[in-house]
Amino acid sequence: MKKMKKVQIVTGMALVASLLTACDPPMPPEMLAQLAEQSYTCIEGNVNVAADVSNSAVVDTLAESLAAACVDPLPVMTMANAGDLAAADIQISASPATECKAFASVPYGFDAGVVAYNVEGTDSLNLGYKTLAKVLNGEITNWSDPAISKDNPDLTLPDLAIVVRPEADSNSLEALKLALGFQGAKLDVSKFNGLNLFDGTVPAELTAGELAVLPNSVVVANGLVTIGLNTGKKDPETGDRLFALPSEESLYAAGTQLVAKSSGSTLSMTVDPKVAPKPMFEGEQAAVPYQAIFPLTMTLCGEDNLLKRAAAAFMLRLDSQGALGYLNISQLPEGVRYSAVGLVREGLPIPKVTKKSE
């Protein structure tokens, strides 16, 4: 490991410190992460960061934030947009980091797999989980099918052939398979040709009656409409039908069902449908979770050093992660994020606390 020129951490932890004593056991990484986020950990040097083409703009935003944070008298730590994943010290990608010798890997945010469609005069369509699976599997072939009409009693759908685009985003397809499977619906992914739609490619225009499996961020960026999931249930208080939609509220609710699992220097996350979803705002009812979600992964590449770890920890800070919003990427739930920060911070200065006064 190369010797770093400067290491400095400034902490403001009086409140937390007052609750601790010298006899307390070592703090878990998640707690250390929370304490460390009360200040910056800056290591002198520059880190090259790159993201998938469709998300590359977030790197510039993060670089600007870092340039305003780690400045004199702190060690000056900067970030540059490498532009190429293969040339980066830190990668943010929806696909495996195949061009990177990874020494740490954690979730950075999450996207969702959705089904975009084109049926003239219809911009709000909801299908039951099993109905959608049958449509994607080619078992239901016309938009006027009774099963679709049953899920949408307020709509009159045309006698029009359903055209399922065989090319599908791989991450989105797997996420849909998982979410539909939670409800006992089986999606046959072998019927599709998987591809990566985070390379900046603009999806081909949908023809009449066509649908396609795409990432939600790509769909929103291109102004497409998507199919919601009809749960078949009603709100016990209002009687309104309940849908899982790729909306901010439903994606947030699904995010609160994510659980993290660490294996060595890798942290992964999966949706646990048994976890009760939480609402965006306290006191409100949680939305129906849209569980077809998948992570963007941050991978630290090459030689393990404190500079890369400090930059990664900064990138995971809540205020900086907000930069993902305009890219239509959802933020990690706090529990997963703190686990990620704790993992990438390994070896960085531990926040100091003072002994509790008697």
Secondary structure as UniProt FT lines:
FT   STRAND          7..9
FT   HELIX           14..17
FT   TURN            18..19
FT   TURN            22..23
FT   HELIX           29..36
FT   TURN            37..38
FT   STRAND          41..43
FT   STRAND          45..51
FT   HELIX           53..55
FT   HELIX           57..69
FT   TURN            72..73
FT   STRAND          77..81
FT   HELIX           85..87
FT   STRAND          90..93
FT   TURN            98..99
FT   STRAND          102..117
FT   TURN            120..121
FT   STRAND          125..128
FT   HELIX           129..136
FT   TURN            137..138
FT   TURN            143..144
FT   HELIX           146..151
FT   TURN            153..154
FT   STRAND          163..164
FT   STRAND          167..169
FT   HELIX           170..182
FT   TURN            183..184
FT   HELIX           189..191
FT   STRAND          193..195
FT   TURN            208..209
FT   STRAND          210..215
FT   HELIX           216..221
FT   TURN            222..223
FT   STRAND          226..234
FT   TURN            236..238
FT   STRAND          241..244
FT   HELIX           248..255
FT   TURN            256..257
FT   STRAND          258..263
FT   TURN            264..265
FT   STRAND          266..271
FT   TURN            273..274
FT   TURN            282..283
FT   STRAND          293..301
FT   HELIX           306..315
FT   HELIX           318..321
FT   HELIX           322..327
FT   HELIX           334..344
FT   TURN            345..347
//
